């Protein structure tokens, strides 16, 4: 068995030692790891994240050099009401800006998670 300083390897070595010293043939890994209801938690966190991203995106449609009332924004988004200036501002300037900001955030978080995994940060995962 190799000796490592990371917490994850220490936890697995404790599980292995418990397995080797016990008279039971297989340990209860669910009890040792400690994750009981992770699927529900994942769904709730994912749902809240998506709702918050959409809410902030709708909130960001109000900000810019030209002020557009929220009623006009919702009518443009729901009915595709074609008024010259507000329609073009929303669909040609603000929505692409929001989409690019979301894609940039997704890319930065994915790269950050990859670097944490590559550099073996013990706080990752």
C-alpha positions as CSV (number, residue, x, y, z in Angstrom):
1,X,0.0,0.0,0.0
2,X,1.4,3.4,-0.9
3,X,1.5,6.3,1.5
4,X,-0.1,9.5,0.3
5,X,-0.9,12.9,2.0
6,X,-4.2,13.5,0.3
7,X,-7.4,13.2,2.3
8,X,-9.1,11.0,-0.3
9,X,-6.3,8.4,-0.3
10,X,-6.3,8.4,3.5
11,X,-10.1,7.8,3.5
12,X,-9.7,4.9,1.1
13,X,-6.9,3.4,3.1
14,X,-9.1,3.6,6.2
15,X,-11.8,1.8,4.3
16,X,-9.3,-0.8,3.1
17,X,-8.0,-1.3,6.6
18,X,-11.5,-1.7,8.0
19,X,-12.2,-4.2,5.2
20,X,-9.1,-6.2,6.0
21,X,-9.7,-6.3,9.8
22,X,-13.4,-7.0,9.8
23,X,-14.9,-10.5,9.7
24,X,-17.5,-9.3,7.3
25,X,-16.7,-10.2,3.7
26,X,-17.6,-6.7,2.2
27,X,-17.8,-3.3,3.9
28,X,-20.8,-1.0,3.6
29,X,-19.2,1.6,1.2
30,X,-22.3,3.8,1.3
31,X,-21.9,4.2,5.1
32,X,-18.2,4.8,4.8
33,X,-18.4,7.5,2.1
34,X,-21.3,9.3,3.6
35,X,-23.3,10.4,0.6
36,X,-26.9,9.4,1.2
37,X,-29.2,11.5,-0.9
38,X,-27.0,12.9,-3.6
39,X,-29.3,12.5,-6.6
40,X,-32.0,14.7,-5.0
41,X,-29.5,17.2,-3.9
42,X,-28.0,17.3,-7.5
43,X,-31.4,17.9,-9.0
44,X,-32.3,20.7,-6.6
45,X,-29.0,22.5,-7.0
46,X,-29.1,22.1,-10.8
47,X,-32.7,23.4,-10.9
48,X,-31.8,26.4,-8.7
49,X,-28.8,27.1,-10.8
50,X,-30.7,27.2,-14.0
51,X,-33.5,29.3,-12.6
52,X,-31.0,31.8,-11.2
53,X,-29.1,32.0,-14.5
54,X,-32.4,32.7,-16.3
55,X,-33.5,35.3,-13.7
56,X,-30.2,37.1,-13.9
57,X,-30.4,37.0,-17.7
58,X,-33.9,38.6,-17.7
59,X,-32.7,41.2,-15.2
60,X,-29.7,42.0,-17.4
61,X,-32.0,42.7,-20.4
62,X,-33.0,45.9,-18.6
63,X,-29.5,47.4,-18.5
64,X,-27.8,49.2,-21.3
65,X,-27.4,52.7,-22.8
66,X,-31.0,52.8,-24.1
67,X,-33.6,52.2,-21.4
68,X,-36.4,49.8,-22.4
69,X,-39.3,49.2,-20.1
70,X,-39.8,45.7,-18.8
71,X,-43.3,45.5,-20.3
72,X,-41.7,46.1,-23.8
73,X,-39.0,43.5,-23.1
74,X,-41.5,40.8,-22.1
75,X,-43.7,41.7,-25.1
76,X,-40.7,41.4,-27.4
77,X,-39.7,38.0,-25.9
78,X,-43.2,36.5,-25.8
79,X,-44.9,37.9,-28.9
80,X,-41.9,38.7,-31.0
81,X,-43.3,42.2,-31.3
82,X,-41.4,43.9,-34.0
83,X,-40.7,47.5,-33.2
84,X,-37.6,48.8,-34.9
85,X,-35.3,50.0,-32.2
86,X,-36.2,48.0,-29.1
87,X,-36.5,44.8,-31.0
88,X,-33.1,45.2,-32.6
89,X,-31.5,46.2,-29.3
90,X,-32.9,43.2,-27.5
91,X,-32.2,40.5,-30.2
92,X,-29.1,41.9,-31.7
93,X,-27.2,43.4,-28.7
94,X,-28.4,42.3,-25.3
95,X,-29.3,38.6,-25.8
96,X,-26.0,37.8,-27.6
97,X,-24.2,39.5,-24.8
98,X,-26.0,37.5,-22.1
99,X,-25.4,34.2,-24.0
100,X,-21.7,34.9,-24.5
101,X,-21.4,35.8,-20.8
102,X,-23.0,32.5,-19.8
103,X,-20.8,30.5,-22.2
104,X,-17.7,32.3,-20.9
105,X,-18.7,31.4,-17.3
106,X,-19.3,27.8,-18.3
107,X,-15.9,27.6,-20.0
108,X,-14.0,29.2,-17.1
109,X,-15.6,26.9,-14.6
110,X,-14.9,23.8,-16.6
111,X,-11.2,24.8,-17.1
112,X,-10.9,25.6,-13.4
113,X,-12.3,22.2,-12.4
114,X,-10.0,20.5,-14.9
115,X,-7.0,22.3,-13.4
116,X,-8.0,21.4,-9.9
117,X,-8.2,17.8,-10.9
118,X,-4.9,17.8,-12.9
119,X,-3.0,19.6,-10.1
120,X,-4.5,17.2,-7.5
121,X,-5.9,19.8,-5.2
122,X,-7.2,18.0,-2.1
123,X,-10.1,20.4,-1.8
124,X,-11.4,19.3,-5.2
125,X,-13.9,16.6,-5.4
